[in-house]
Structure formats: C-alpha cells, structure tokens
Amino acid sequence: MDVTFYGAAGEVTGSMHLLDTGTDRILFDCGMFQGRRKESKEKNKTFPIDRGKITNMVLSHAHIDHSGRIPMLTSKDFSGRVVTTRPTADALDYMLMDSGHIQESDAQYLNYKSLRSFLYQLEQNNVKQSVTNKEKSTIKKLLKKNAYELNNQAIYKLQKQHDLDIVTPLYTMDEARQSLSFIDGYPFQYPITIGKDTTVKFYVAGHILGSAFSVITIKKEGKTFKILYTGDVGRFGKPILKDPTLVFDEEDRDIDLLITESTYGDREHEPVEDLGASLKKVLNDTFDRGGSVIIPSFAYGRTQELIYILHELYDKGEVPKHPIYVDSPLASNITKVFGEHPEVYDKETHETFLEKGKNPFYFDKIKFVQTVQESMRLTQDRTSSHVVISASGMCEAGRILHHLRYKIHDPKNTILLVGYMAQHTLGRRIQELGFENTQTGEKDNAPEIKILGKKYPLRAKVEKIGGFSAHADKHELERIITGSNLRVKKIGIVHGEESQSAAFAKILQQKGYETIIPKPGDKIPL
Ligand SMILES: [Zn+2]
C-alpha cells in the first residue's frame, strides 16, 4: 500500500496524489498546473495515470489548482465518482464551467494570433514590402466580429484553407458540463465508502467555503490504516468560515500518514483583525477625494470576505454609503453558493447576521453586475464615487481590465490590492510601480501601464491590504499537527516551493516527526 505524488510535489499547483490500497486506487485531487503559460500547458496536457484504473476520487476543495483537471479525468475511461463536500460540489458547477470557458477562449485567441501573423506574412510576400496599417486592419476586420469578439468560424475556415496547425483547448465547456454529473457532495464528519473496506470522512479545513481535510480509513487483514490529506489549510480567526479543525473524532486520531500543504511553511502572516479598520481608511480617504475604489479580487473567497467586511462597515455607518458593484459573473455565482451554505459559517457570522435575519452577502448598497453592457456603463461612470470588486485577481484578464483602463489615470481613485500578485502579471506591475509613485507623491512623471495593448498613466493611488491570505502560515500549519488531538506517525509535505517545504520539514523534525518531501513520481509506503 502506498501513495504516489503526481502534482504539487515541490511546487504549489497541479495537486494530484494516488493512493493504491492493493484493491483500489483512490485519487486525491485532480488539479491544474498554473504559472507560465507554455510550461503549464505542457504539464497539463498529459494525464499521468490510467484513468480506467482509478476507483474513485476525493476532492479537497474547488480551487482550480486542485479541481481543474476533473473534466480530463471524466472524459476518458473513468467510471468512478468524485466525492467531496456539498458546498464544494455546488461551487464546481460554476468553477469548472468557467475553466472550460477559459480553455476555449485561450485556444481561440492563440489560433487568432497565429493566423493573423500568417496572413501578414502572406500579404508582405505578395506586395514585396512591409504590410501597411490599412492592410493590417483589413485582416483584423476579417478575423474579428467587433473590438472584443473573435470571428471563430472565419478563423477556423482560413486555418483549414491554409493547412495551418490548430490549437485545441485542454477541454471544452461541454466536457466540463459532462464532468459535473460525476460529482457527489456529502456532509462533513460522515463516513463515505470509496473502496473495499475504505472510507473517507471530511473535516472543516477553513481555507475556502467547502474546503476539507480528508481522513481516509483502510481496513486490511485485521489492521486499520489512516491517512489525513489536508488539501489547503485555512487561517484561524478569519471572518465567515469556521476555523480549521483541531478536534477529530476519537476513531480518527491515529494517523499513519499525514499529507500536508506547505505554501507558507516558512512565513508568518499579519494578524487578521485589522482588515475592517484598513478597509475603512482606504474607503474614507478615497471618498473624501471624490474618487472610486477599484479592487481586483479572486472570485472565490476573497470577494465574499470583502463583501462581508463592507457589509459590517456600512451597517455600523463607518463609511459613506456609496454603491458597491461586484462585476464578475463568476464571483456573483460563487456568492450565491455562499448564501446557500450557512451550515459552514462560524459563530460570529451567525450572531452578526443570521440571527438578525440578514444574509451577510446581500444588502441594499451592493449590486451584482451581470451583462457586458451594464459593466461597460459602469466603467464610464467617472463622476460618482463607488466601489468596484472585479476579477481576475491578478489583473490578467476579465472585466477588471476595463475598470482599470478608465480609472487608472485619475489621482482621485484608488486601486486597492488585496491578494498575492505573481511575477509577470499586470497586478504585480501596478503594485510595484504604483507603490513607488504613491509614496513619492510624484504627480508629473506618472509611470505608464499597458492594458489591452494601450498605455495609460498610472496616477491613481495604489494601496495594499495584507492579512487576506486564505492559507495558513507556518504557525497555523504546525498547530494542525501539534495543537490538535491527532497522533501522527509520518508526514509527507507537498504543495510548497522547495524552500517553504524544507523549512516546514525542519520545524517538524525538531519536534521529533518523521518527514518526507516527495518529488513528482515518488511513492510513500504505508
Ligand atoms: Zn486552495
């Protein structure tokens, strides 16, 4: 009996581990690799396991780096079930469809770009000189329906006609839709059969709505084996969600192998309590200047935390009640899922909102923007103060780009960063250049930021609020192991960059634990 590590081994994305009990093969998570486009595309393309031989799958939570390759699992030979918690199952309806949509549009955009440069080349050879802007625009018009929409049919036809390579998506929206019928949601702390004499029980992990620790029990030849897979671990004392579990059922206390994440295995977070006060200051300062606050935010988790804290501030009358717009269809849908699962909220949320008959995510000043037309109208509103929460979180795509395009030049406005901005993203550029500028108070020499191919001066204030992280820091990760009622024999450390996993292993070794940091393809025996 062993566990093999196929993803998130020595890195933070692509979570996928396989338990082989001798009788059954149980997959833990089926995530997508994310990061540099070309490299991750290559890694996502091949499914490393024979799908027909997987009995069932256990899913820790709905983030795409843990769930994004489910449509690839279910599209070929797999006849098992995907077992997860109820809120996660509900969220997947939107997360996987959105992912299918992104895969399709990425492929379409790549096809458009390669065909466009092929046609420019063709034109150049015909006229024996470089292509004029007029000719370029004629070609673009042929391939596009309007400024934002590609003419995919025309592109496909021309690619065929010229015998060009066609990029296909990792999976389509149709495949994503089909995969949804494989997913079953179950309550927490309830044993579910996933193989011969093998069960899984979910405990609250506190990372995002529905996220779970999975305790797998295998009974074999008169012996009982237990594995605890953490998935991603949340923080203690955050709004909305219950804290990560520290008290496990008596029969689940002896863990033979604990597989833990280590994203922040070497880091300490700021305390979570300051969020309301920091948010209040940013809003009041911006509204005093007559400006608006633009918040790029992840659709799942971060957006709902912001809504929750804003709701509290508005209720207490701590900020002027200007309208708040959530402008991301995915964020609006996920907020709906939050509203449907009060069973996973913490005590404070129940006391502050539910017991007073209030839904934490809906109040009179909040508006969920649906159509593109509504969104475009909002981007052009430059006179009345408001708050916009929009995706994507790192400003790589989506409606946030249009809000930035129309508001970034105006020093009255604030761009508020509430999440991690990875290298080489627009969010990171705004963070680096904007901070410098906000600090020096420089007005004449505004840095230029390129959005959708055009340059804009960054004159809006750039502010950042930390403490929003959904991942436990090193102390909180350690608390699950040493501060809970678990008795752990062996620990496999995954889901972390090398330095983070190694530092966390060292902490655990000093406490006397046996630790292993598996590389891709490595096995840990039981
Ligand atoms: Zn996650």
Boltz pocket constraint, residues with backbone or C-beta under 6 A from the ligand:
constraints:
  - pocket:
      binder: B
      contacts: [[A, 61], [A, 63], [A, 66], [A, 207], [A, 232]]
      max_distance: 6.0
